Amino acid sequence: MSEQSLRQEERRQQHTETPPAHIDAGDAGYSKSLKARHVNMIAIGGAIGTGLFLGAGGRLNDAGPSLFIAYAVCGVFAFLVVRALGELVLHRPSSGAFVSYAREFLGEKGAFVAGWMYFLNWATTGIADITAVATYTHYWGMFTDIPQWVIALIALAVVLAVNLISVKIFGELEFWFAIIKVGALVTFMAIGIFLLVTRHPIDGNDPGPAMIFDHGGVFPHGVLPMLLVIQGVIFAYASVELVGVAAGETENPEKIMPKAINSIMWRVALFYVGSVVLLSMLMPFTSYSADQSPFVTVLSNIGVPSAGGVMNLVVLTAAMSSLNSGLYSTGRILRSMAMSGSAPKFTGVMSRTHVPYGGILLTAFFCVLGVGLNYVVPSKAFEIVLNFAAIGILSTWAMIMLCHLLFWRRSRAGLVERPGYRLPGSPYTEIVTIGFLASVLVLMWADGGPSRLTVMALPAIVLALVLGWFGVRNRVAGRR
């Protein structure tokens, strides 16, 4: 064979051979301690959080029964995002999750943006969670005199201690948190259905479908309020991507992940959409408020005072669960970044029990700043951080869909092989989802107030990311 023929054959092999799988140094050192039951309940816990238990009351008051439409639409897109993440997980399980995939498909710059925007998401969500814990605790008279910031600090200390021990303890705690949340919702829905069937009066109102139509119908204030609450509804689904992070510490993710992810869809339909429709038929939408969980509102008005207290304990559990998940996931994400040089070196350290405690402590530090926010403006702390958390969520979901789109393109070029478990409708699904996420930013601007200020802060966030990248790029280059 001539020299020219040899060169042609060599070039052909380079184009046809599948490149070696991407290896993330941040995946080393973890124990595979999470079992199938842990991952399944983490998926449930990610789909049921403070956004439903606390946020639904104020949103019902704003948008009326049409809130169920907002939950349904956002739930569909949340499922598509986690389905895309699930396919990437089966392509290559990683504790760095979408940050690791951004590094593979977008390079270190993409991983840097994905990681720090996710950190913004959970640092602010953590503040919202400890604020929610303090709000729930004040429901009981014995805690009324305790300052909100003190309760927030205690909650943070407890969850931080749990996360620093081991991933197995985290998994067990999250398992039981999810059991409590699901059990409480099922019990509430059973009580609600009983009240509907028996037409038991609630606060002088007869429950039933007429409750919706006698108080302005599905859209009592028009369609616009329903559209404007979508930004807050997105926050309700903020933890669905957690199941992808947990895959890196799970045995046999190929078997566990598809089942856990597929179950999210019907849980969204049952618990979110079903709960809002039920709440709308039990009491007028004007009876609910942002100051109290809507479930507590109903149970406190059926003549059993202790019922409200029990449900309040459950929703407090949901807030603790969300905080627990945030510390867990950011610890893993920051370690993946630290190993490539795009996060502080100390966030890459791992304990003898295989816990990346550096990143967990960094997130906890920013949550402590949230304790200060509870001290300065206790009545506005939740709303302030909610908007910034929404920005982090939107960017994280968009990054997941962008990574999947690039993954799909590589599969079309024969460079990678898609697993059997796939996101349906590619590449249109990714494009439509990214378009939806962009439209949420427009809605935030249209909403005015804190939401518009958050959108106006985007240039400052972009500038911080640019300056941050220039600050670490030499270190990142040195790790390659």
N, C-alpha and C positions, 0 to 999 in steps of 0.2 A: 504494500500500500504506500502511495506517495506521501510526502510530508504534508502537502496541501490537504489530502484526504484525511490524514490523521487529525489535523487541526479542525476540519469540519465535523468529524465524528466527536471530538472533544467538546466543541461548542454545542452540538446537539444534545449530548449527555447533560451538560450544565443546565440546559433549558428544560429537560424532561425529568431529571431527578428531583424528588421532593427534598427541599432543604431540611436540615435537622430541626427537631422541635425546639422552640424557644425555651430557654432555661432561665428561671428567675431565682437569683441567689437568695432572695427574701423568703423563699418557700422552705429553706432548709431549717431543721431544728425543731419543727413542730411535732407534737404527738398526735396520733390519729385517735383521739379519745371520744369524739362525738359519734354517737350511734344513730341508727335510723330514727328512733323515737325522738331524739334531740333535734335532728334536722327537720323532721316533720312539724314539730311544735315550734321551732324557730320560724319556720315558714308561716305558721298560723300567727305567731306573735308579731311578725313583721307586717301582717295584713290587718291586724287589729291593735290599735294603739290609742294614744291620747287624742288624736284627731277625731276619732269617733266618740270616745267617752266624754271628753270635755268640749271639743270644738263644735260638735253637732248642735248643741243648744243655741249658741249665738247665730249659727248659720241658718238654722230653722227659722229663727226670728227674722232674719234678714230676707231669706229667699222663699220661705214658706215650704209647702210640700214638694215643690219642684227641686228641692235639694237632692231627692233621690235620683233625679236625672243626672245631676252633676257627679254624684258618687258613681253612678253606672258608667258614664263616659270616661271619667278618670280611672276607674277600675279596669276598663278594657285596655287603656294605654299602659297602665301599671303592669298588667299581665303580659302584654307584648314585650315590655322592657325586661321583665324577669325571665320571660321565655327566651329572649335573645341572649341574656346572660347565661341561662342554663345551657344553651348550645355551645357557648364559648367555654363554659366549665367542662363540658364533656370533651371538647377539643383539647383542653389542658387545664386540669384543676389547679387552682392557685389561691393561697391565702391573700395574695395581693389583689385578687379578683380583677375588676375592670382597670385598675391602675397597671397591673401586670399586662393586661391585654392592650392597653393604650401604648405601653412601651413596645410591645411586639408589632403593632400595626401603625402606630403614629410616631414612634421614637421617644426619646427621653423628654422632649418638650411636651408632648402629649401626656405622658405619664405625670409630669410635674403639675400641669394644669388640672388633670383629673384628680390627683391626690390632694392638692391643697383646696380645691373647691369642695371635695368630699369632706375634708376636715372642717371647712367653713360650715357645711351642712350640719355636721354632728356637734360641733362646738356650740353652735347656736341652738340646735335641737336639745342638747343637754341642758342648756339654760332654761328652755321652755319646759322641759320635763321637771326640773327641780322647782320651777315656779308652779307647775301644776300640782306637784306633791304638796307644796305649802298651801295652795288654794284648797285642795281636798281636805287637808288636815284641819284647817280652820272651820270646816263644817261642824266639827264637834266642839261644843262650848268649852270644854276643859283646855283646849289649845288656843282659844281665841286671843288670849293675852300674850302668847308667845310670838315674837316678831317673825314675820314671814321669812326673813333672811336666815334666821337661826334654824328653822325647820329645813330650809333648802340646804344649808350646810350639813346638817345631820344626814339627810338623805344621800347627799353626794358621798359622804364619808363611808356609809354602809355599803353602797354599791361599788365604790372604788376598792374596798377591802376584798369583796367577793371576786372581783376581776383579777386582783393581784395574786390570788391563791393558785388557781389552776383552771384550765379550760374545761375540765370535767365538772368542776363546781359551777362554772358559768352555765354549762349546758343543762345541769340539773336544775339550777335556779330558774333558767329560762323555760325549761320544760314545765315546771309547776306554775310559773307565772302564766303561761299560755293555758294550762288546764283551768286555772281560776277564771281567766278572761272568757274562755269559751263556755265553761260551765255557767258563769253568771249570765252571759248573753242568751244562752239557750233557756235558762230559767226565766229570765225577764220576758223573752218572747212567748214562752208558755203562759206566763201570767197575763201578758198583754192579749193573747188570743182568747184566753178565758174571759177576760174583761169585755172583749168585743162580743163574744158569743152570748154572754149573760146580760150584756148591755148595762153593766154595773156603772152607775154614775161616778164621774171623777171630777171633783171640784165643781159640782153643779152641772156638768156637761154629760150628755149621753154619747158614749163612744160609738164609732161606726164610720162608714165611708162618707156619710153626710157631714161629718166633722170637717172634711176637706172642702166640700162644695159650698157649705153654709158660711165659710169664712174666706171667701174670695177665690176658691178653686185652687188648682195646682199652681197657678202663677198669680198669686194675690197682688203682687207689686209689679207684674210684668216679667218679661224674659231677662232683662238686663241684670237684675239682682242675682239671678241664678248663675249668669255668666261670671259675674264679679266674684262670687264665692269660690269659683273653681281654684283660684290660687291657694286658698286655705284647704280645699279638699285634697289638692296635691300633697300637702303636708301630711294628711291622714295616711297616705300610702308610703310615707318616707322610708320605711324600713324593709320594704319588700326585697331590696337588693342584698339584704344581710345574708340570705340563704346562699348566695354565691360566694361570699367571704368564708362562710362556715365550711364550704366544700373542701377547702385546703386542709382541714383537720378532721376529715371524715374518711372512714374506710369504705371502699366500693361506691364512690360517688356516682358511677355509671348506673347503678341500680337505684340508688336512693333519690338522686336529684330530680329525675323526670316525674316521679310520683309526687314529691313534695311540691314542685312548681305547678303541676297541673291542678292540684287541689286548691290553689289560690283562687282560681276563677269562681268556683261555686261558693267559696267562703265569702268572697266579695259580694256576690249576688245575695247570699243569705243574710250575712251579718250587717253589711252596710245598707244596701238597697232595702232589704226586708225590714231592718230596724227603723229606718227613716219613714217608710210607709206606715209602719205600725204606730210609731210615735205621732204621726200626723192624724191618725184615726182615733187616737186615745184622747188627745187634748188639742185645743186650738193652737196653731203655731205661735201665736202671740204669748202663750203661757210659758214658753221656753226662753232662756236667757243665757248669755255668755258667762254669767257668774256661777252657774250650777250645771252639773251634768244633767242632760234631759232625762236620763233613766232615774236619777235621784228625784227629779221634779215629779215624775209620774208616781213613783212608789211612795213619796212623801204625802201624796194627795189621795191615797186609797184607804186611809184610816189605819195604817200600820206604820207608826213612826220609825220603828226599828228597821223596817225594810229599806228605807232611804239610807240609814247608817251602814247597813250591810253592803249595799250597792256602792256607796261612797268608798268603802274599804276596797272594793274590787277595782274601781277606777283609779284609786291610788296605786294599786298593784300594777295597773297598766302603765302608769307614768314611770314607776320604778323599773319596769321591764324595758321600756324604751331607753332609759338612761343606761341600763345594764348593757343593752345591745350597742349603744353608741360608743361606749368605752371599749368594748370588745372589738368592734370593727375598725375603729380608727387606730387602735394599737397595731393591728395587722397591716393596715394600709401604710401607716407611717414607717413600719419596719421595712416593707418592700421598697419604699422610697429611699430610706436611709442607706440601704445596701447598694443603691446606685448613686448615692451622693446628693440626692435632691431634697433630703430632709436632714435635720440635725443628727449628728452621729449618735447621740445618746438615745434617740428613738429606735435605734436598731438593736439595742442590747436586749438579751433574753435571760430570764431567770432559770434556775435549776429545774423549775417545774414547767419549762417550755412556754412561759408567758412573756410576750414582748412588753415589759412593764414601762419602758421609756416612753413609748408613744401613748400608752394609757395615762401616764402621769401628765403628759403635755396637754392632753384633752381635758383632764380633770382640772388643771390649772386655769384654763379658759372658763371652765364651768364655775370656778371660784369667783372669777370676774362677774359672772352672772349672779352670784350671791350678792355681790355689791350692787348690781342693778336692782335686785329685789329690795335692797336697803334704801336706795335713792328713790326709785319710782315703782313701788310694789304693785300699784294698780295697772301700770302700763307695760310691765316687764314682759309678759307673755306675748302681747301683740307686737312689740318692737322686735323681738328675736324671731318671731314666726315668719316675718317677711324676709329676713336674711336667710333663714333656713330654707325657704321656698326657692331662693336663687341657687343655693347649693344643690338642692334636689333636682332642679331643672337642668343644671349643667351636668350633674352626674348621670342622669337618665339619657341626656343627649349624647354624652360621651360613650355610653354603653351601646347605643344604637349606631353611632358612627363607627365604633370598633367592629360591630357586627357587619355593617355594610362593607367595610374594607376586607373583613374575613370572607364575606360572600364573594367579593371580586376576586380574591386570591383563589378561592375554590373554583371559580369559573375559568381561571387561568391554569388550573391544574397544579397549583403550588401547595394547596392543602386539601384535605379531604373532610367534607362535612360529616358529622356523626348522624346516626339515624334519627335522633331527637333534634328537630329543627324548628326554627321560627318560620311559620307559614307566610307566604306572600312576599318573600324577599325579591327584589330590593324595595318594592313599593311600601311595605310595612314600615321599614325604617324611615323612609322619606316622609311618609304621612305623620309618623310619631314625632319626628324632629320638628315638622311644621306645626303640630299641635303644641309642643312645648314652647315654640317661639310665640305662638298666639297667646299663651298664658302671660308672657312678659307684656304684651300689648294690653291685656286685661288689667294687669297690675298698674300700668300707667294710667289707664282709664279710670281706675278706682279712686285715684287721688290719695291724699293723706299720706300715711306711712308707706303704703305700697308704692306710690309714685316716687317718694324719696328713696326707696330701696332701688328702684330702677335707675334713678339719677345717680346712685352711688356706684353703678356698674363701671363707669370709666375709672373711678378710683380703685376698684377691685382689679380691673385689667392692668392698670399702672403698677399696682403692687405685685401682680404676677410677673410682669415684665422685669421689674427691678429685682424681684426675687430670683428669677431665672438667670439674670446677668450675675447675680451674686453667687450662684452655685454652679454655673456651667463649667468652670474650670475643674471643679471637684468631680463633677459628673464625667467629664471627658477623661479624667485620670483613672476612673473606675472601669473604663471600657477595656 
